Amino acid sequence: MKFYDFMKIVITSLVWLVNGQVRYMNRDRLPKNDNYILVGPHRTWWDPVWYAMAAYPKHFIFMAKVEIFKHAPVRWFVSKLGAFPVDRKKVGPNVIKYPVKELRKGDRSLIMFPSGSRHSAKLKSGTILIARMSGKAIVPAVYQGPVKFSHLFKRNNTTINIGTPITVDNKGKLSEEVIAKYNDQIQASFDELDLEINPNWVYHDPKAQKK
């Protein structure tokens, strides 16, 4: 058994003990025989775990801030789970090249947050560029559930909804207008998926509330 599969069993058990049953909607929309880029609005530091569980047995890579990799034991652990470092102050070409290579030639898909931060709602261009260079579909998803650690213990209050894959055309110039068009499509899918789960649910950024 691979480390990723072992940790999936461990984490799923912990999630059930702490948070209760997680509801997954429209899993059948996930591509079956190809890699893809699973994207969602970044609402909490643990939502990558929920997305990975929703798409299991597919394995994933995901971006993590470079500070996490400073300590050897942590670096080993998160690397085994598929994380690769990103220095948000000095974003280099490897941020694009590594996931593109893995998507095209490897057996792991990519979990990515187009906004790049839990405290921003503006979608950036990275997702579109990676999708175009890799030739893989973008699969929107949303998380509705606890955004504060203390709320995890209220149980049975988490839902993941999967959207219809979006294909990025690899012809023509990838202009700001084209990027904006795809980002609008992704955001519209997020909004639709949220409404489908609970039209009254609203995300409140805990950091913004403290200001």
The 8 nearest C-alpha neighbors of each residue, nearest first, counted from 0:
[[1, 4, 5, 2, 3, 6, 8, 7],
 [2, 0, 4, 3, 5, 6, 79, 7],
 [1, 3, 5, 4, 6, 0, 79, 80],
 [4, 2, 6, 1, 5, 80, 7, 79],
 [5, 3, 7, 1, 2, 6, 0, 8],
 [4, 6, 2, 8, 7, 3, 1, 9],
 [7, 5, 9, 3, 8, 4, 10, 2],
 [6, 8, 4, 10, 5, 9, 11, 3],
 [7, 9, 11, 6, 5, 10, 12, 4],
 [10, 8, 6, 12, 7, 11, 13, 5],
 [11, 9, 13, 7, 12, 8, 6, 14],
 [12, 10, 14, 8, 13, 9, 7, 15],
 [11, 13, 15, 9, 10, 14, 8, 16],
 [14, 12, 10, 16, 15, 11, 17, 9],
 [15, 13, 11, 17, 18, 12, 16, 10],
 [14, 16, 19, 12, 13, 18, 17, 20],
 [15, 17, 13, 14, 19, 18, 12, 11],
 [18, 16, 14, 152, 15, 19, 13, 151],
 [19, 17, 154, 151, 14, 152, 15, 16],
 [20, 18, 15, 154, 155, 16, 17, 21],
 [19, 21, 155, 15, 22, 18, 154, 157],
 [22, 20, 157, 158, 155, 19, 23, 156],
 [21, 23, 158, 159, 157, 20, 24, 155],
 [22, 24, 159, 158, 160, 53, 21, 26],
 [23, 25, 160, 26, 159, 161, 22, 158],
 [26, 24, 27, 161, 28, 160, 23, 162],
 [25, 27, 28, 24, 29, 161, 23, 54],
 [26, 28, 25, 29, 30, 161, 31, 24],
 [29, 27, 26, 25, 163, 30, 162, 161],
 [28, 30, 27, 26, 31, 138, 54, 161],
 [31, 29, 32, 33, 28, 35, 34, 27],
 [30, 32, 33, 29, 34, 27, 28, 57],
 [33, 31, 30, 34, 29, 35, 57, 106],
 [34, 32, 30, 31, 35, 135, 106, 108],
 [33, 35, 108, 102, 107, 135, 106, 32],
 [34, 36, 136, 135, 108, 137, 37, 109],
 [37, 35, 137, 109, 138, 110, 108, 38],
 [36, 38, 138, 110, 139, 137, 109, 111],
 [39, 37, 111, 139, 112, 110, 140, 138],
 [38, 40, 140, 141, 112, 139, 41, 37],
 [39, 41, 42, 112, 141, 114, 38, 113],
 [42, 40, 117, 112, 43, 39, 116, 46],
 [43, 41, 117, 40, 146, 46, 44, 204],
 [44, 42, 146, 45, 46, 41, 117, 147],
 [43, 45, 46, 42, 47, 117, 41, 146],
 [46, 44, 43, 47, 48, 49, 42, 146],
 [45, 47, 49, 48, 43, 44, 50, 142],
 [48, 46, 50, 49, 45, 51, 110, 44],
 [49, 47, 51, 46, 50, 45, 52, 10],
 [48, 50, 46, 52, 51, 47, 53, 45],
 [51, 49, 53, 47, 52, 48, 46, 54],
 [50, 52, 48, 54, 53, 49, 47, 55],
 [51, 53, 49, 55, 50, 54, 48, 7],
 [52, 54, 50, 51, 55, 49, 23, 159],
 [53, 55, 51, 52, 57, 56, 50, 26],
 [56, 54, 57, 52, 53, 51, 58, 7],
 [55, 57, 58, 54, 4, 52, 51, 53],
 [56, 58, 55, 54, 59, 107, 108, 51],
 [59, 57, 107, 56, 108, 55, 60, 51],
 [60, 58, 108, 107, 109, 81, 110, 61],
 [59, 61, 81, 109, 82, 108, 110, 107],
 [62, 60, 82, 110, 109, 81, 111, 83],
 [61, 63, 83, 82, 84, 85, 64, 111],
 [64, 62, 84, 85, 83, 82, 65, 61],
 [63, 65, 85, 66, 84, 86, 67, 62],
 [64, 66, 84, 85, 86, 67, 68, 63],
 [67, 65, 68, 64, 69, 86, 84, 63],
 [66, 68, 65, 69, 64, 74, 73, 70],
 [67, 69, 74, 66, 65, 70, 73, 71],
 [70, 68, 66, 67, 71, 74, 65, 73],
 [71, 69, 73, 68, 72, 74, 67, 66],
 [70, 72, 74, 73, 75, 69, 68, 76],
 [73, 71, 75, 74, 70, 76, 68, 77],
 [74, 72, 76, 75, 71, 70, 77, 68],
 [73, 75, 68, 71, 72, 76, 77, 78],
 [76, 74, 72, 78, 73, 77, 71, 79],
 [75, 77, 73, 79, 78, 74, 72, 80],
 [76, 78, 80, 79, 82, 74, 75, 73],
 [79, 77, 82, 81, 75, 80, 76, 74],
 [80, 78, 76, 77, 81, 75, 2, 3],
 [79, 81, 77, 78, 3, 82, 76, 60],
 [82, 80, 60, 78, 79, 59, 61, 77],
 [83, 81, 78, 61, 77, 60, 62, 63],
 [82, 84, 62, 63, 78, 61, 81, 85],
 [85, 83, 65, 63, 64, 62, 86, 82],
 [86, 84, 64, 65, 63, 87, 62, 94],
 [87, 85, 65, 89, 88, 90, 64, 84],
 [86, 88, 90, 89, 85, 64, 65, 115],
 [89, 87, 86, 90, 85, 91, 65, 64],
 [90, 88, 86, 87, 91, 85, 92, 94],
 [89, 91, 87, 86, 88, 85, 94, 92],
 [90, 92, 93, 94, 89, 86, 95, 85],
 [93, 91, 94, 95, 96, 90, 97, 89],
 [94, 92, 96, 95, 97, 91, 98, 90],
 [93, 95, 92, 96, 91, 97, 85, 90],
 [94, 96, 93, 92, 97, 98, 129, 99],
 [97, 95, 93, 99, 98, 94, 100, 92],
 [96, 98, 100, 93, 99, 95, 94, 101],
 [99, 97, 101, 100, 96, 95, 102, 109],
 [98, 100, 133, 102, 96, 97, 101, 129],
 [101, 99, 103, 97, 98, 102, 104, 96],
 [102, 100, 105, 98, 104, 99, 103, 97],
 [101, 103, 99, 100, 105, 108, 34, 104],
 [102, 104, 100, 101, 133, 99, 105, 134],
 [105, 103, 101, 100, 102, 106, 99, 107],
 [106, 104, 101, 107, 102, 103, 100, 108],
 [105, 107, 108, 34, 104, 102, 101, 58],
 [108, 106, 59, 58, 105, 102, 34, 60],
 [107, 109, 59, 34, 35, 102, 36, 60],
 [110, 108, 36, 60, 59, 61, 37, 111],
 [111, 109, 37, 61, 36, 38, 60, 59],
 [112, 110, 38, 109, 37, 113, 61, 36],
 [111, 113, 115, 38, 39, 114, 41, 40],
 [114, 112, 122, 115, 123, 126, 111, 38],
 [113, 115, 122, 121, 116, 112, 120, 123],
 [116, 114, 112, 113, 117, 123, 119, 41],
 [117, 115, 118, 114, 119, 41, 112, 120],
 [118, 116, 41, 42, 119, 43, 115, 114],
 [117, 119, 116, 204, 120, 206, 207, 41],
 [120, 118, 116, 121, 117, 114, 115, 122],
 [119, 121, 114, 122, 118, 40, 117, 116],
 [122, 120, 114, 119, 123, 113, 115, 116],
 [121, 123, 114, 113, 182, 120, 124, 115],
 [122, 124, 113, 114, 125, 121, 126, 115],
 [123, 125, 127, 126, 178, 128, 122, 113],
 [126, 124, 128, 127, 123, 129, 113, 95],
 [125, 127, 129, 128, 124, 113, 130, 123],
 [126, 128, 130, 125, 124, 129, 131, 178],
 [127, 129, 125, 131, 130, 126, 132, 124],
 [128, 130, 132, 126, 131, 127, 133, 99],
 [131, 129, 127, 135, 133, 128, 134, 132],
 [130, 132, 128, 134, 129, 169, 133, 167],
 [133, 131, 129, 130, 134, 128, 99, 169],
 [134, 132, 99, 130, 135, 131, 103, 129],
 [133, 135, 131, 130, 132, 136, 169, 167],
 [136, 134, 35, 130, 133, 34, 137, 36],
 [137, 135, 166, 35, 165, 164, 36, 130],
 [136, 138, 36, 165, 164, 35, 37, 166],
 [137, 139, 164, 37, 36, 38, 162, 165],
 [140, 138, 38, 162, 39, 37, 161, 137],
 [141, 139, 161, 39, 160, 162, 38, 138],
 [140, 142, 39, 160, 159, 189, 40, 192],
 [143, 141, 159, 158, 144, 46, 160, 140],
 [144, 142, 158, 157, 159, 141, 145, 193],
 [143, 145, 157, 156, 142, 158, 146, 151],
 [146, 144, 150, 147, 151, 157, 148, 143],
 [145, 147, 43, 144, 42, 148, 150, 205],
 [148, 146, 150, 149, 145, 151, 205, 43],
 [147, 149, 150, 151, 146, 145, 152, 43],
 [148, 150, 151, 147, 152, 153, 145, 146],
 [151, 149, 145, 152, 148, 147, 153, 146],
 [152, 150, 18, 149, 148, 153, 145, 154],
 [151, 153, 150, 154, 18, 17, 149, 148],
 [152, 154, 150, 151, 18, 155, 156, 149],
 [155, 153, 18, 19, 152, 156, 151, 17],
 [154, 156, 19, 20, 157, 18, 21, 153],
 [155, 157, 154, 144, 158, 153, 21, 145],
 [158, 156, 144, 21, 143, 155, 22, 159],
 [157, 159, 22, 143, 23, 21, 142, 144],
 [160, 158, 142, 23, 141, 24, 22, 143],
 [159, 161, 24, 141, 140, 23, 192, 25],
 [162, 160, 140, 25, 26, 24, 139, 28],
 [163, 161, 139, 140, 138, 164, 28, 188],
 [162, 164, 28, 138, 165, 139, 161, 29],
 [165, 163, 138, 137, 136, 162, 166, 139],
 [164, 166, 137, 136, 138, 163, 167, 139],
 [167, 165, 136, 137, 168, 164, 135, 130],
 [166, 168, 131, 169, 130, 165, 136, 127],
 [167, 169, 170, 166, 131, 171, 134, 130],
 [170, 168, 131, 167, 171, 134, 132, 173],
 [171, 169, 168, 172, 173, 167, 131, 132],
 [170, 172, 173, 169, 168, 174, 177, 131],
 [171, 173, 174, 170, 177, 169, 175, 176],
 [174, 172, 177, 171, 178, 175, 176, 128],
 [173, 175, 177, 176, 172, 178, 179, 171],
 [174, 176, 178, 177, 179, 173, 124, 180],
 [175, 177, 179, 174, 178, 180, 173, 181],
 [176, 178, 180, 174, 179, 175, 173, 181],
 [179, 177, 175, 181, 180, 176, 182, 174],
 [178, 180, 182, 176, 177, 181, 175, 183],
 [181, 179, 177, 183, 178, 182, 176, 184],
 [180, 182, 184, 178, 183, 179, 185, 177],
 [181, 183, 185, 179, 184, 180, 186, 178],
 [182, 184, 186, 180, 181, 185, 187, 179],
 [185, 183, 181, 187, 182, 186, 188, 180],
 [186, 184, 182, 188, 187, 183, 181, 189],
 [187, 185, 189, 183, 188, 184, 182, 190],
 [188, 186, 190, 184, 189, 185, 183, 191],
 [187, 189, 191, 185, 186, 190, 192, 184],
 [190, 188, 186, 192, 187, 191, 141, 193],
 [189, 191, 187, 193, 188, 192, 186, 194],
 [192, 190, 188, 194, 193, 189, 187, 195],
 [191, 193, 195, 189, 194, 190, 188, 160],
 [194, 192, 190, 196, 195, 191, 197, 189],
 [195, 193, 198, 191, 197, 192, 196, 190],
 [194, 196, 192, 193, 197, 191, 198, 160],
 [197, 195, 193, 194, 192, 198, 160, 158],
 [196, 198, 194, 199, 200, 195, 193, 143],
 [199, 197, 194, 200, 193, 195, 196, 201],
 [198, 200, 197, 201, 194, 193, 196, 202],
 [201, 199, 197, 198, 202, 193, 143, 194],
 [202, 200, 203, 199, 198, 143, 193, 197],
 [201, 203, 204, 200, 42, 143, 146, 144],
 [204, 202, 205, 201, 208, 207, 146, 42],
 [203, 205, 207, 206, 208, 202, 118, 42],
 [206, 204, 208, 207, 203, 209, 147, 146],
 [207, 205, 209, 208, 204, 210, 118, 203],
 [206, 208, 204, 209, 210, 205, 118, 203],
 [207, 209, 205, 206, 210, 204, 203, 118],
 [210, 208, 206, 207, 205, 204, 203, 118],
 [209, 207, 208, 206, 205, 204, 118, 203]]
